Amino acid sequence: MTKQERISAVSQQQPLDGLLRNSSLLLRELGGVVAQLETQVLQDIARLKANNASFAVLQSIDLLTQSLAEMDGTLERLAGAVPASVAVDADLVLGPVKLAHLRRMLADDATPLPPATGCAASPDIALF
């Protein structure tokens, strides 16, 4: 048995089309969060004195919202183009994802969630 065969024998395989669809759904949900932030910022600007920087922030948020929607659609189209037989190693793809809720959202129901790799064991959130 080759090294690759041994790795494949122990790793969990996840269908690529499902991973792409889950990624698309995740981007759609994140886009919704950004849209809520944009609404709040717009309300705050309306209450306060608006300046050019305020409008630049709104344009940046709008660009982010549109970009997330475009990536959502792109991943959804990719998922439809990938043969159902194509699978990826869930440990290699999902293990490096630091946020547990993202790993859960990206994993499919049939694939056990791999443990996080290369992440701090602490659930602390790093703020910048």
C-alpha positions in Angstrom: 0.0 0.0 0.0 1.4 3.4 -1.0 1.6 6.4 1.3 -1.3 8.1 -0.5 -3.5 4.9 -0.2 -2.8 4.8 3.5 -3.7 8.5 3.9 -6.9 7.9 1.8 -7.8 4.9 3.9 -7.9 6.9 7.2 -9.1 10.2 6.0 -12.7 11.2 5.7 -13.8 12.0 2.1 -16.3 14.8 1.5 -18.0 15.3 -1.8 -16.6 18.4 -3.4 -20.0 19.6 -4.8 -21.4 19.6 -1.3 -18.4 21.5 0.1 -18.8 24.1 -2.6 -22.6 24.4 -1.9 -22.0 24.7 1.8 -19.3 27.4 1.1 -21.8 29.2 -1.1 -24.5 29.1 1.6 -21.9 30.4 4.2 -21.0 33.3 1.9 -24.7 34.1 1.5 -25.2 34.2 5.3 -22.1 36.3 5.8 -23.4 38.7 3.1 -26.6 39.0 5.2 -24.5 40.0 8.2 -22.6 42.6 6.2 -25.9 44.0 4.9 -27.1 44.4 8.5 -23.9 46.2 9.3 -24.4 48.5 6.3 -27.9 49.3 7.4 -26.7 50.1 10.9 -23.9 52.3 9.7 -26.3 54.1 7.3 -28.6 54.8 10.2 -25.7 56.0 12.4 -24.5 58.3 9.6 -28.1 59.7 9.2 -28.1 60.6 12.9 -24.7 62.1 12.9 -23.0 64.6 10.7 -22.0 62.7 7.5 -18.6 63.3 5.9 -16.7 61.9 3.0 -15.1 59.2 5.1 -18.6 58.0 6.1 -19.6 57.6 2.5 -16.3 55.8 1.7 -17.0 53.3 4.5 -20.5 52.7 3.1 -19.1 52.2 -0.4 -16.6 49.7 1.0 -19.3 47.8 2.9 -21.4 47.8 -0.3 -18.5 46.4 -2.4 -18.0 43.7 0.2 -21.7 42.8 0.1 -21.7 42.6 -3.7 -18.4 40.6 -3.7 -19.8 38.1 -1.3 -22.9 37.7 -3.5 -20.8 37.2 -6.6 -18.6 34.6 -4.8 -21.7 32.8 -3.5 -23.0 32.5 -7.1 -19.6 31.4 -8.4 -19.3 28.6 -5.9 -22.9 27.5 -6.5 -22.2 27.3 -10.3 -18.9 25.4 -9.6 -20.8 22.9 -7.4 -23.2 22.2 -10.3 -20.2 21.7 -12.6 -18.3 19.2 -10.4 -19.2 15.6 -10.9 -20.8 14.0 -7.9 -18.1 11.4 -7.7 -15.3 13.9 -6.9 -14.4 14.1 -3.2 -11.8 15.9 -1.1 -10.0 15.0 2.1 -12.1 16.6 4.8 -9.2 16.7 7.2 -7.0 18.6 4.8 -9.7 21.0 3.7 -11.6 21.6 7.0 -9.0 20.9 9.6 -7.2 24.3 9.1 -10.4 26.3 9.5 -10.0 28.0 12.9 -13.6 28.8 13.7 -15.6 25.7 14.8 -18.9 27.0 13.6 -17.4 27.5 10.1 -16.1 23.9 10.1 -19.5 22.7 11.1 -21.2 24.7 8.3 -18.8 23.5 5.7 -18.9 19.9 6.6 -21.6 17.7 5.2 -23.9 15.6 7.5 -22.3 12.3 6.4 -18.7 13.3 7.1 -17.5 13.4 10.7 -16.2 16.8 11.5 -12.4 16.7 11.6 -10.6 18.3 14.5 -9.0 21.6 14.0 -5.3 21.5 13.1 -2.8 24.3 13.6 -5.2 26.2 15.8 -4.9 27.3 19.4 -6.9 25.0 21.7 -8.3 28.1 23.4 -11.7 29.2 22.3 -10.6 32.8 22.8 -11.4 35.2 20.0 -8.6 37.4 18.7 -9.6 41.0 18.3 -7.6 43.3 16.2 
